[in-house]
Amino acid sequence: MAKLKILPFFLILILLSLSAYPQVQNLTPPENTVQTENEGTSENEGPEDTDESDEEIININNNTIYNNVSLSSMFNLHDTTLLFIHSDTLFRFGWCNDTIHVRRYDLTKMNDTIPIILQDCEGTFCYNHPCFGHVTSDFGTRRSRYHYGTDVKLYTGDSVYNAFDGIVRVSKYSKSYGHVVVIRHFNGLETLYAHLSKRLVEPNQPIKSGQILGLGGNTGRSHGSHLHFEVRYFGEPINPNDVIDFNSFCLKSDTLLLTQKNFQYLVEARKAHYYTIRNGDTLSKIARKNHTTIKTLCRLNNMKQTTVLRVGRRIRVA
């Protein structure tokens, strides 16, 4: 096992600042919780979100996406203990407080295995569950669109907890995600918490596992109060079910082994989809049929909202 490298000075400062926070004990699901809020009829159908994939994805480094990457060699990840192996990426890789999704690598072509320490017996890494509801909409294909997170039932005002130690990268309001918080963690992952009614953290703020980051809600493109929860690595979504058992509210393993297989779904998910314009179609009608927005249609097809739609023309919808 390779020896750990000396921690960068800025990371030592971060760890010292984190030590000032009170220790948060592991949370357990609340018992006999009484809900008095009338959530509306949409809750009975299962709360879920809509069209989150319309959130802009920024390809950093002059819009270049690196293919056939070896992350181990690029970021010196060969130390098998992997303690803070991602310290040099915390601020170097796409550290942006305004952009929710930043992407640099095509991880469908990654050619190594990266162990991510999620939890250890020494307490250096620990996990707390974000909220204790049941899954209402899972990661995967949904109505011809890809859903890049897991939706978990909660009620407006319920506490939402941070999963792992880290630093707040984004805390803002988004049209699609509503009130949203993105945390970059010291284990290299990012987690996203969307549709909150209130955010309780600020960008660049250190945050402990189990610390309350916001209150649950129904903001943005959402049907019914719930938490939309995402796990990402270098900007690419990971199925949260690969990491977390949402039935028992705990991790599936103390270490996550990331390989190309974790990202192969993206090959199909990112294939272009087209629609042939018919008589009577408008941009608004086409957008509704294909679960997208007029803005997205115009961007994908390099046209304006005033562009005349010609029957028989094939336009890209995703």
Secondary structure, 3 states (H helix, E strand, C coil): CCCCCCCCHHHHHHHHHHHCCCCCCCCCCCCCCCCCCCCCHHHHCCCEECCHHHCCEEEHHHHCCECCCCHHHHCCCCCCCCCCCCCCCCCCCCCCCCCCEEECECHHHCCCCEEEECCCCCCCCCCCCCCCCCEEECCEEECCEEECCEEEECCCCCEEECCCCEEEEEEEEECCCEEEEEEEECCCEEEEEEEECEECCCCCCEECCCCEEEECECCCCEECCEEEEEEEECCEEECHHHCEECCCCEECCCEEEECHHHHCHHHHHCCCCEEECCCCCCHHHHHHHCCCCHHHHHHHHCCCCCCCCCCCCEEECC
